[in-house]
Amino acid sequence: MLSLESLQIWRQCKMAINVKTLREGFLRVLPLFLLIYICISEFHTQFYYWNIFSFNFQFILIYYWILRDPSILGYGFVFLCGAINDVVLSLPLGTSSLSYLFVALVAAYVRNATVRSSLFTDWFTFVIAIFIGNFITYFLLKRFTLMKPEYVTMFYNSLFTFILYPAFWGVFELYRRIINLKTYD
């Protein structure tokens, strides 16, 4: 039979374990919440400075987390966030979803094809993901809507997304190390 003191200690340990798993679970889904928030808030449409500086933070977020830990951002969530983004931006439904899924596809291929991932390999293959992801968006907008997508705007968006990837890669690596997430390298 357990004494009253040992029962209280057992309850405190059980509560500490539950708080720890709750904290770890919240920290694991924080990138997903960030992606959903960005898709709802029209971040990339509001983030224009000097008429040329814009970047696609969704591409960076999806590419990095699918590459490093695909259990955080599942493909269903990526598709859902693309659909949310399309509704918020009044785009044809599926436009952003297809481009986000292609970025996720490239990241998954790179994750499975490389033995040891580094910033350089991630950054090099990210160019392919950006180029084809934006091409899918451009093609769908040009083909199925009356919208006139601008080449220059998409070029600058792709360029700044590519340039800013190493900075966000460093921030995400630091975050991943702080919360001690396992990797799929």
C-alpha positions in Angstrom: 0.0 0.0 0.0 1.2 3.5 -0.9 1.7 6.1 1.7 0.1 9.5 1.3 3.5 11.1 0.6 4.4 8.7 -2.1 1.0 9.1 -3.7 1.5 12.8 -3.8 4.9 12.5 -5.4 3.5 10.1 -7.9 0.8 12.6 -8.9 3.3 15.4 -9.2 5.5 13.3 -11.4 2.5 12.3 -13.6 1.5 16.0 -13.9 5.1 17.0 -14.8 5.2 14.4 -17.5 1.8 15.5 -18.9 3.0 19.2 -18.9 6.2 18.2 -20.6 4.5 16.2 -23.3 1.9 19.0 -23.8 4.8 21.6 -24.2 6.6 19.3 -26.6 3.5 18.7 -28.6 2.7 22.5 -28.8 6.3 23.2 -29.9 6.1 20.5 -32.6 2.9 22.0 -34.2 4.1 25.6 -34.0 5.3 25.6 -37.6 1.9 24.3 -38.7 0.1 27.0 -36.8 2.5 29.6 -38.4 1.7 28.3 -41.9 -2.0 28.4 -41.2 -1.7 31.9 -39.8 0.3 33.1 -42.8 -2.2 31.7 -45.3 -5.1 33.3 -43.5 -3.4 36.7 -43.0 -2.4 37.4 -46.6 1.2 37.8 -45.5 2.8 37.7 -48.9 0.3 40.1 -50.4 0.8 42.7 -47.6 4.6 42.3 -47.6 5.6 44.6 -50.4 8.3 47.2 -49.9 9.8 49.4 -52.6 7.4 47.8 -55.1 9.9 44.9 -55.7 10.7 43.3 -52.3 8.3 40.5 -51.7 8.9 36.9 -50.9 6.9 33.7 -50.5 7.4 32.6 -46.8 5.0 29.7 -47.3 7.4 28.1 -49.8 10.3 28.5 -47.3 8.3 27.1 -44.4 6.9 24.1 -46.4 10.2 23.3 -48.0 12.2 23.4 -44.8 9.8 21.4 -42.6 9.0 18.8 -45.2 12.7 18.3 -45.7 13.6 18.1 -42.0 10.5 16.6 -40.3 7.6 15.7 -42.5 5.5 14.6 -39.5 5.0 18.3 -38.5 3.6 19.5 -41.8 1.6 16.7 -43.5 0.7 16.8 -47.1 -2.9 17.1 -46.2 -2.2 20.2 -44.1 -0.1 21.7 -47.0 -3.0 21.2 -49.4 -5.5 22.6 -46.9 -3.3 25.7 -46.3 -3.1 26.2 -50.1 -6.9 26.0 -50.3 -7.2 28.6 -47.5 -4.7 30.8 -49.2 -6.7 30.6 -52.5 -9.9 31.5 -50.7 -8.3 34.5 -48.9 -6.6 35.8 -52.1 -9.6 35.1 -54.4 -7.6 32.7 -56.6 -9.0 29.7 -58.4 -9.3 26.9 -55.8 -6.3 24.6 -56.0 -3.8 27.0 -57.5 -1.8 27.6 -54.3 -2.4 24.0 -53.2 -0.8 22.6 -56.3 2.2 24.9 -56.0 2.6 24.1 -52.3 2.3 20.4 -52.9 5.0 20.6 -55.6 7.4 22.4 -53.3 6.6 19.6 -50.7 7.2 17.0 -53.4 10.7 18.4 -54.2 11.5 18.5 -50.5 10.4 14.9 -50.0 12.5 13.8 -53.0 15.6 15.7 -51.7 15.0 14.2 -48.2 15.0 10.7 -49.7 17.7 11.1 -52.3 20.4 12.8 -50.2 22.5 11.1 -47.7 23.6 14.1 -45.7 21.7 17.3 -46.1 23.3 20.7 -45.8 22.4 24.3 -46.4 24.0 24.3 -49.8 22.1 21.2 -51.1 18.9 22.5 -49.6 19.4 25.9 -51.1 20.3 24.6 -54.5 17.3 22.3 -54.8 15.1 25.0 -53.4 15.6 26.9 -56.6 14.0 24.1 -58.5 11.0 24.1 -56.1 10.6 27.8 -56.4 10.8 27.9 -60.1 8.4 25.1 -60.8 6.0 26.1 -57.9 5.8 29.6 -59.3 5.5 28.3 -62.9 2.5 26.2 -61.8 0.9 29.2 -60.2 1.6 31.4 -63.3 0.3 28.7 -65.7 -2.9 28.2 -63.8 -3.6 31.9 -63.4 -2.8 32.6 -67.1 -4.8 29.7 -68.4 -7.9 29.6 -66.2 -8.5 33.2 -65.1 -8.7 36.7 -66.5 -6.0 37.8 -64.1 -2.8 39.1 -65.6 0.2 37.8 -63.6 3.2 40.0 -64.0 6.6 38.4 -64.9 8.6 41.0 -63.1 6.7 40.7 -59.8 7.0 36.9 -59.9 10.7 37.1 -60.7 11.4 39.4 -57.8 9.3 37.3 -55.5 11.2 34.2 -56.5 14.6 36.0 -56.2 14.0 37.3 -52.7 12.5 34.0 -51.6 15.7 32.3 -52.8 17.9 34.9 -51.2 16.1 34.8 -47.8 16.1 31.0 -47.5 19.5 30.7 -45.7 18.4 33.2 -43.1 15.2 31.4 -42.4 17.1 28.0 -42.6 19.3 29.3 -39.8 16.3 30.4 -37.7 14.5 27.1 -38.2 17.6 25.1 -37.4 18.1 27.0 -34.2 14.4 26.4 -33.3 14.7 22.7 -34.1 17.8 22.4 -31.9 16.2 24.3 -29.1 13.2 22.0 -28.9 15.3 18.9 -29.8 13.3 17.6 -32.6 14.4 14.4 -34.3 15.5 14.7 -37.9 14.9 12.6 -40.9 18.4 13.3 -42.4 
